[in-house]
Amino acid sequence: MYHVKEVTKPVPGNLDLNIADEEEFSPDKLRANFERLYMTVIIGLMGSGNHIARLRSWREARRTTAFCSAYALAWIFDLITPLLLLTIITLIVYPKSRKVLFPPAPLALVDSKTGGVQKPKAGVLGSTDSATGAPETHKGEAVEAEASNFVNSIASVGLAAASGKHPMDDPSEESGDTPNEVSSLPASKQCP
């Protein structure tokens, strides 16, 4: 599973930036990296989009007014870039500010179009950090399942594209048509 190598003398700066000679491409590693990408970056971007939708909806009028006022003042005094940098620095240095500026809300409950509350895609709210709100036994289990489904869908699209197969190219199973019989179909059933 893991390959541990021993270095006889310490590397300058205690960093090993050499590529391992035995390191080979592994589809399992690629799959794991795509799943990590989904769980960290894509879920984070979805959460950011939901925060913007909540602000845009004016359902939290006090919070939206504060954001609009800060933006308007920064625009009037030509300080938009310093305001954005100061906000980012504040969010990084002082983590408690994250809950003040962006109060947590379950990802599955916020409608990304209206900013209002919606029914989770899973039907019930079982997890707060997954896009569907699916129930979970252990923390993070629902997001891992979503990541696996995400990678499976990408893999199936990639395999279909690589093999040249498309669901529309398959003959209908009901009528028993074969590719040679397609031309004998009436014009209304033929593809343009």
C-alpha positions, 0 to 999 in steps of 0.5 A: 500500500505504501512504499517507504524509502530510507535516505542514508544522509539527510536531504538539504532542507529536509525535503525530498523532491526527487521522483521515485523511480519505481512510481508507476501510474495507477488508476486507483491513485487517479481515482482516489485523487479525483475523489479527494478533488470532489470532497475538498474543492467541488463541495467547497465551491458548491458551498460558496455558490450557496452562500452567494445564493443566500446573499442574493436572495435577501432572505437574510436582509441584515447580512445582505445589507451589510455585504452590500454596504461594505461593497458600495463603500469600497466601490465609492472609495476605490478600495474593492481590492483592499477590502477583498484582501482584508476579508480573505486575510481575516477569514484565514487568520481569525477562523471565528470570522467565518461563522459570522460572515458565512453562517453555516447552513446544510449544503443540501438544504439551500437552493442554489437558484433561489437561496431559499430552503429546499427539500434535500435530494436524498429526501431527508437531511442525514448529513450537513456536509454532502450535496444530497444530504444523504444519511450517514453512519459515520461523519463524511460517509455521505460525501465519500459515496457522492465522490465515488458516484462522481468518479464513476460517472466520469469514468463511464462517460470516458469509457463510452467516449473512448470506445465510441459507443453512445446510447443513441447509437444502440438499436432499439431492443424492443423492435429488434432492429439491427444496424442494417435494418435501420434504413428500412424504417419509415422516414419518421423513425430515422435520425436526421 
